[in-house]
């Protein structure tokens, strides 16, 4: 029975230390410059930037494939015909526009 009272008396002496420890954890979690809230926001930003990076890497791969195709003679001719309506001297071009308004 004496040992229980001894532990209770020991705990009463450590109230100040417990308060300081709890205060420290609350301060570090919410108020510090490196708080958990700021870390959470930064982690969200990192995830968003990683998604953007993956998207841009895919776009770079698509553009590399397009450039590879455009560097051939057939690719240049196709691009000139489709985008700039270029033609050979002995050809005629008919542009058909569809009316989408009903």
C-alpha positions in Angstrom: 0.0 0.0 0.0 2.9 2.3 0.7 4.2 1.9 -2.8 0.9 3.2 -4.3 1.1 6.3 -2.2 4.7 6.7 -3.2 3.8 6.7 -6.9 1.0 9.2 -6.4 3.3 11.5 -4.5 5.8 11.1 -7.3 3.2 12.0 -9.9 2.2 15.2 -8.0 5.8 16.4 -8.2 5.8 15.8 -12.0 2.7 17.9 -12.8 4.9 20.8 -13.8 7.0 18.6 -16.1 3.8 17.0 -17.6 2.3 20.5 -18.2 5.5 21.7 -19.9 5.7 18.5 -22.0 2.0 18.8 -23.1 2.6 22.5 -23.8 5.6 21.7 -25.9 3.8 19.1 -28.0 0.8 21.4 -28.6 3.2 24.2 -29.6 5.1 22.0 -32.0 1.8 20.6 -33.5 0.0 23.9 -34.1 2.0 27.0 -33.5 5.6 26.4 -34.6 6.9 27.3 -38.0 7.3 23.6 -38.7 3.9 22.6 -37.4 2.0 19.6 -38.4 -0.5 21.8 -40.2 2.1 23.4 -42.4 3.6 20.0 -43.1 0.2 18.7 -44.2 -0.2 21.7 -46.6 3.3 21.2 -48.0 2.6 17.5 -48.5 -0.6 18.4 -50.5 1.4 20.8 -52.6 4.1 18.1 -53.2 1.4 15.6 -54.4 -0.1 18.3 -56.7 3.3 19.1 -58.2 4.1 15.4 -58.7 0.8 14.9 -60.6 1.6 18.0 -62.7 5.1 16.6 -63.3 3.8 13.3 -64.5 1.3 15.0 -66.8 4.0 17.2 -68.3 6.3 14.2 -68.8 3.6 12.5 -70.7 3.1 15.6 -72.8 6.9 15.7 -73.5 6.8 12.1 -74.7 3.9 13.0 -77.1 5.7 16.0 -78.4 8.9 13.9 -78.9 6.9 11.4 -81.0 5.3 14.3 -83.0 8.7 15.8 -83.6 10.1 12.5 -84.7 7.2 12.1 -87.2 7.6 15.7 -88.4 11.3 15.3 -89.1 10.5 12.9 -91.9 9.6 14.0 -95.4 6.1 12.4 -95.2 5.5 14.2 -91.9 6.4 17.6 -93.3 4.2 17.1 -96.3 1.3 16.0 -94.1 1.7 18.9 -91.8 1.9 21.4 -94.7 -1.2 20.0 -96.3 -3.3 19.8 -93.1 -2.3 22.9 -91.2 -1.3 25.3 -94.0 -3.4 24.0 -96.9 -0.3 23.7 -99.1 -0.6 21.8 -102.4 1.4 20.7 -105.4 1.1 22.7 -108.6 -1.0 20.1 -110.3 -3.5 19.6 -107.5 -6.7 21.3 -106.4 -7.9 21.6 -102.8 -11.5 21.5 -101.7 -12.2 22.6 -98.2 -15.5 21.3 -96.8 -17.0 23.1 -93.8 -19.9 21.5 -91.9 -22.6 23.7 -90.4 -23.0 22.4 -86.9 -25.8 24.8 -86.0 -29.3 23.3 -86.5 
